[in-house]
Amino acid sequence: MSQPKIAFVASPVPTAQSALDALSGLYGNRPPDQADMIVALGGDGFMLDTLHGTQGLDLPVYGMNRGTVGFLMNAYSADDLVERLNAAVEEVINPLAMTALTVDGQMHEALAINEVSLLRAGPQAAKLRISVDGKMRLSELVCDGALLATPAGSTAYNYSAHGPILPIGSDVLALTAMSAFRPRRWRGALLPKRAIVRFDVIDPGKRPVMADADGKSVRDVANVEIRSEPMVKHRILFDPGHGLEERLIREQFV
């Protein structure tokens, strides 16, 4: 069994750095642009950073959990890593593309693997108008915020906001509100993956709103448009029997 050329990357926390030293000593450590695959050591946040940072390399990324949350990660072990990498199952996911226009006329773009969220940025609730594929669907949502989540991100912020968990191959996006005040307890919506979703902020001067795409934040937005980006493909490796499909099902029975 041949050993792939591995690029190890790690979050700055001590447990991840210790694992980086141990694994580099056992298996070597190549620069990412000279590797066959990337092994990311950390938590889910670091995994998202790694996927974003290496998307131009078209390399599979195998995560091992050295953080606090590990939904996108495999269990950590320094033993038999080559065998685990060769047996790993690949999942391909597409991110969301966010285009946000601020009240001063600036345009900002970002990609999100998990979700794009809009959040109130002041003491008063946000007021949002929601359109899907150019047709207004909700004239006014009064809330703390709203988000659009991918299946891969549906167990993250979306699930905490009582949104649905989506099967990884469902080609569906979850539109979920946080603390909806009007319409009272609005349950959100399931939308086809191809849908283009637009949020317009009503009265942004009095009720400021920020937009966030996987930790990349834009303040004082006037409107935000979100669509799936099929041209960008993230390749994630999982141990057999522990892929995203199994994890999404298991999460619903915890």
N, C-alpha and C positions, 0 to 999 in steps of 0.2 A: 504494500500500500504506500503510494508515494505521498510525501509531505508537501502540501501546498505552501506557496510563499505567503506568509502571514504578515499583515501589518497590525500590530497591537496599538490601540489608543485607549486612554484611561482618563476618567474624571480626576480632579485634583484631591479628592478625599483620600485619607491615608489607606483605607482598605483597598481601594482601586489601584493606588500607586504601588502598594506592596505586591498586589497580584501582577501588575505590569512588570515589575522586576523579576518575579519568579517565572512567569511565562516567557519573557524575553530570553532568560537564561536557558530555559528548556528547549525552546523552539526557534530562537532567533527572532529578529524583528526587522522587517523591511519597511522602507518608505511606502506610503500608500500607492504612489504611482508606479511602484515596481512590484506590487503584490498581486496575488490571485484573489485574495479576500481580506476583509477587515474583521478583526475581533475587537469589539467595544466592551470595555470594563467600566461599569457604573450602574446607574439606574435608568429609568425610562427617559428622564429629561436629557441625560447625556446621550442616550441612543438617538433621540430626535436630533440633537445637535450634530451627531456623527452622520446621520443620513443626509441632513441638509448640507453639511460641509463637504461630503464626498459624492454628491449626486452626479457630478460631471465625470466621474471615473467609471461608472457602470459596473461596480463591484458588489458582490453580495456581502452583507454585514451580519455577523453572528455575535449576538450580545451575551455576555455573562454577568449575572447580577452581583454587583458590588455596591449597590445603593440601597435606598429605602423602598422603592417601588420597582417591580420587575415584570410588568405585564408583557413587555416586548423582549424580555431577556430570558435566557436559559439559566439553569442552575450552574453555579460556579464549581469547577473542579479543575485542578491542574493536570490530572491524569487522563490519559487516553484522548487528548484533545484532537489529534489527527483523525482517529477513528470517528469521533463525534462529528467533525467537520465533513468528512467524506460521506457520512450517513445522513446529514442534515437535509431537511425538506425546505425548499424555497417558496416563500410567499411574495407576490408582487403587488404593491399597492401604489395608487396614484394620489398625489396630494391635492388640496384645494388651492386655487389661485385667488388671492384677494387683491382687489384694486380699491383703494380708499382715497376719497377726495376730502381734504380738510376745508374748514370754513374760510381759510385764507387763500384757497385756490390751488394748493399743492397736491400733487398726485403721488401716492405711495403704493408700491406693489410688494407682495410677499407670498410665500408658499407655506401651507400648513398641512402637516401629515395627520394631525389629530383633529383640530377644529379651528374655525375662525369665530371669535366671540366679540360681541359688542357689549360694553359695560358702562353703566352710568359713572360719570367722573365728577359728580357734585352731590350736594345733599338731597336733591330732588330726584324722583324717579325719571328714567328715560322715557321718551315718547318716540316710538318707531313706526314707520309705515313699511309694510313688507309687500314686495312684488316678486312674482315668479314668472320667468320667461316673458317679461314685459307687461304682465297683467297684474294689477293691484289685487292682492288677496286679503290683506288686513289693513284697513285705513288707519288704525291707531292701536298700538300695543303699548300699554303703560306698564313698566317693569323695571327690575334692577338690571336686566340685560337679556340678550338672546344669543344663541350660537347655532352654527351649522357644523355638524360633525360627520366625519367619514366612518365607515364600519370599523376601521382600525382604531379610531379614537372614541368610539361610542362608549367604551367602558371607563373613560377618563372623566373630564369635566362634565360631559353630557350625562353620564350616569349619575354623577353626584347631584345634578340638577333635575333628577328624576326623568331623564330622557330614556328612550328604549335602547337596548343592546341590539346591534345589527349584525347578522351573519356576514362573514368576511366577503363572500361572493355574491351578495345580494344586489349590488348596483343601486343602492339606496342611500340617501343622506338623511340625517335626523336634524330637523329644525326644532329647537327646544328653547323655551323661555325660562328665565330665572326670576322667581318671585313675581309672577304675572299678577297685576292688580286689576287691569281692565284689558281684555275681557277676563273676568274673574276666573282664576285657576285654568287659564287656557292650556291645553295639553300639548300644543305643538303640532308638528306635521311630519309625515314621511314623504320624501320627494325623490323622484328618479335622479340617478347620478348625473344625467345630462342636463338637469335643470340649472338655470342661471337665476340666482337669488340676489335681490337688491334690498338693502335697508336704507331708508331715508330717515334722517334724524329730524324730528319736528321740534322747532324752537331750540336749536343747538346753543344759542347764546345763554338762555336761561337754564337749559337742561343739557349740559355738555356730556358728550359720549366719547369713549375711547374704543378703538378696535385693536384686537390682538390676534396674531397668527403664530401659534406655537412659540409664544414668548416675545415676538417682535411687535411692539406696541406703537400705535399711532394715536395721538391725542386730538381732540377737537374735530372729530370727523363730521362731515355734512352728509355723506352717503358712502355706502360700501357695497361693492358688487363682488359676488363669490361664484366661482364655477369650478368644476373638477378639471384637472389638467392631465389629460391622457398621455401627453408627450413626455411627461416626467414619470419615471418608474423607479420605485425604491425596492430593492431586493433584500429581503430579510430571511435569515436562516434560523430554523428551529429544529430541536431534537425530534426524532420521529415520535408521533403520538402526543406531542406537546405544541402543535402549531396554533395559529391564531383561531382557526375554526373550533378546535377543542377548547381553547381557553375561553372563547366567547360563550360557548355552551356551559362550561363549568362555572363561569362567573355568575350565571343566573340561578345556580342551585346552591350557592354558598349560604 
